[in-house]
Amino acid sequence: MIPFTFDISGVNKGCTLDHLDGGYGCIAHKDALANNWRVFDHTIDELLSTYASVSVVIDGGLKVST
C-alpha cells in the first residue's frame, strides 16, 4: 500500500494516478481495499470513471504516479 502513503502534490487523497493523456486521477484507499475502482479527478475531486477491475484501470491508460 506504499502508493497510498504519499502524494506528489503534498495532499494525500489516495493513490495518485497518471493518465497517458497527461491528466491525473486518484483512487481512495478505502475504495481500493474494497475493490471499488472509482477514479476521481485529482484536482477537483469529480468522479471520472468507475472500472470493473484494476486491470481495466490499467487498460484505460492509468498507472500509479512515480
C-alpha positions in Angstrom: 0.0 0.0 0.0 3.0 2.3 -0.5 1.3 4.4 -3.2 -1.3 5.5 -0.6 1.3 6.8 1.9 2.5 9.9 -0.1 1.4 12.2 -2.8 3.5 14.2 -5.3 1.2 17.3 -4.7 1.5 17.2 -1.0 -2.2 16.5 -0.5 -2.9 12.8 0.1 -6.2 11.9 -1.5 -5.3 8.3 -2.1 -3.3 6.6 -4.8 -2.4 9.2 -7.4 -2.6 8.0 -11.0 -1.1 9.4 -14.2 -3.1 9.1 -17.4 -1.5 8.7 -20.9 -3.2 12.0 -21.9 -1.3 13.9 -19.2 -4.1 14.1 -16.6 -4.1 12.9 -13.0 -6.6 11.0 -11.0 -6.7 9.2 -7.7 -8.3 6.1 -6.1 -9.2 6.4 -2.4 -7.6 4.0 0.0 -10.9 2.6 1.2 -12.1 2.1 -2.4 -9.0 0.1 -3.3 -9.3 -2.1 -0.3 -13.0 -2.8 -1.2 -12.0 -3.5 -4.9 -14.1 -0.4 -5.9 -12.1 1.1 -8.7 -13.6 4.6 -8.8 -11.1 7.1 -10.2 -11.6 10.8 -9.3 -10.0 13.9 -10.8 -7.1 14.7 -8.6 -7.7 18.5 -8.7 -11.5 18.9 -8.4 -12.5 15.5 -6.8 -15.0 14.8 -9.6 -15.7 11.2 -10.4 -14.1 10.4 -13.8 -15.0 6.8 -14.2 -15.7 3.5 -12.4 -13.8 0.5 -13.5 -14.6 -3.2 -13.2 -11.1 -4.2 -12.0 -7.6 -2.9 -11.6 -6.7 -4.5 -14.9 -9.3 -2.4 -16.6 -7.9 0.8 -14.9 -4.5 -0.1 -16.4 -6.0 -0.9 -19.8 -7.7 2.5 -19.6 -4.3 4.3 -19.7 -3.8 4.9 -16.0 -0.8 4.0 -13.9 0.5 4.8 -10.4 2.3 8.1 -10.4 6.1 7.8 -10.0 
